[in-house]
């Protein structure tokens, strides 16, 4: 741990714990408390644990602080505070409740559900009287903060600094990735060390992954409702500590070892050229609503940390009971300090902000793209230089804000997800039944980088993080196998999880041995992957989609820490084929820069020969023109012109009908032939690269996609 910053007259020290020559300096914000203690826990010779309370003698601007002699690395600690108990004024001080340090860099142990964890009196059913303070000691049921050192041998670690134009993001859960991986030693499976093991890294490199986006790794705990039903929060969107890596994901049993193992994972992934992005949850905490447990922030200062209405009730735009108040300077600073810690001390490369709209809500609860927190993030000399990705929605009023975040944010593009699923699944199902779907107009917009959403403020195509699946929802395989969610195991009577999946089971719900149905599903998976990996923007691949991972139709397995969620690496032949298809598509993307340019296409003439940077053609090989709004335009050809940039040109062709269609390859200035690079009809990419002349007409299989490279006079055919 670095030395304590120099003392400044009249200013409290930095929050958290800082080692000094005398011991350790503790500082914690409790702005309405009348007193505060640091509680030091030590094990005696026969194993009993004792608690020693040390009053923090100094306070300024709401921060209580003191230097405690003799404290060093490994010390277990937490806080208690004294003050008024007046729920009507949101004053919930209770010295009988042990409180975690919001700045703790290591947390040991788990929350053990008990009525004593509640600041107010509750019974065995965890219901009670909000106005009666509870006098039971919560310490026996609470984890402990641990003093750790930040010293770590980073060696020659260099941040990869991959451009978003070359990025392939792989969204992955630390445990799910390797829990069943046969190439990872059993003791490392499901851990930080397992994620960075050569066997798994080789898989990432073989795919062409440039960045892993880890589901939450901040220390988290489990909601009381889940615990009482024998389940656990598996995804981690229930934060207990914003500075401490989740200990259960480490093979090490020691707090210092947990932190060091996380850093080693980052270091090893960097050595493989792979960036590490963290999915971070700063919109709410694990304390849930006012009726729930008191674990840290609520006991320190409910009025500072949480958004409250005029009656002191939680303003919940997260669906989790509470919302952190980023308009309060102490909260904004805590979040900024946390982000800087993960960048500076742990070398991570960027963040995906869960329910990011909640972070930009102002005093009136409306979203403001110039919210002080967002401005601070964008101007911070450290944080403004890493990758920032917003989930551009929350559950509050007017919570959907796709395309409305300021640069340099990129955003999860839900419009891309919906358009791609609609074209290849919902509309195809309608076509099979003799109906007509939405056509290709919106799909074309998404293929070209979603300029309608991200064109302002010179954001460019890299503002769009394209995805077809994510942790929340069906996997790729399940999109093609289920019309309805199958979430009974979650215990919510089927009320949880999205009902708008835009999926299609191809005629049979769930697993099937019918060859025709299974083949059609596999082609749909290839179509979805081909669209994702060849669209302009930043592709994000859900972990396991490259091998057809299924969750049995569960589209919200947030509490399924079992084989429903864990990735199986026992692959059938079709899964091996899908993996090879994914690798091939990633190579095509990498080898054809015209598909991953930063600037949007103009559609205007870019050369004296009359060529445009992007041209759209119908099945007959003629420009689409006014037919965009005509009925039944389910076949589209997109010619991406790379010649003016010194690059190859690429033709993408999609057929969204449930029957074969004759497609005429377009005549375009300078193009002498087309070389076939991929056809989604193929179970596994073939080595054949047939040539066809412009004007050639040939049948294209139903529900399929092709990729051609344009051959020009300047580029020989062989």
Buried (B, 14 or more C-beta within 10 A) or exposed (E): BEEBEEEEEEEBBBBBBBBBEEBBBBBBBBBBBEBBBBBBBEEEEEEEEEBEEBEBEEBEEBBBBBBBEEBEBBBBBBBBBBBEBBBEEBBBBBBBBBBBBBBBBBBBEBBBBBBBBBBBBBEEEBEBEBEEBBEBBBBEBBBBBBBBBBEBEEEEBEBBEBEBBEBBBBBBBBBBBBBBBEBBEEEBBBBBBBBBBEBBBEBBBBBBBBBBBBBBBBBBBBBBBBBEEEBBBBBBBBBBBBBBBBBBBBBBEBBBBBBBBBBBBBBBBBBBBBBBBBBBBBBBBBBBBBBBBBBBBBBBBBBBBBBBEEEBBBBBBBEBBBBBBBBBEBBBBBBBBBBBBBBEBBBBBBBBBBBBBBBBBBEEBEBBEEBBBBBBBBEBEEBEEBBBBBBBBBBBEEBBBBBBBBBBBBBBBBBBBBBBBBBBBBBBBBBBEEEEBBBBBBBBBBBBBBBEBBBEEEBBBBBBBBBBBBBBBBBBBBBBBBBBBBBEBBBBEEEBBEEEBBBBBBBBEBEBEEEEBBBBBBBBBBBBBBBBBBBBBBBBBBBBBBBBBBBBBBBBBBBBBEEBBBBBBEEEEBBBBBBBBBBBBBBBBBEBBBBBBBBBBEEEEBEEEEBBBBBBBBBBBEBBEEBBEEEEBBBBBBBBBBBEBEBBBBBBBBBBBBEBBEBBBBEBBBBBBBBBBBBBBBBEBEEEEEBBEBEEEEEBBBBBBBBBBBBBEEBEEE
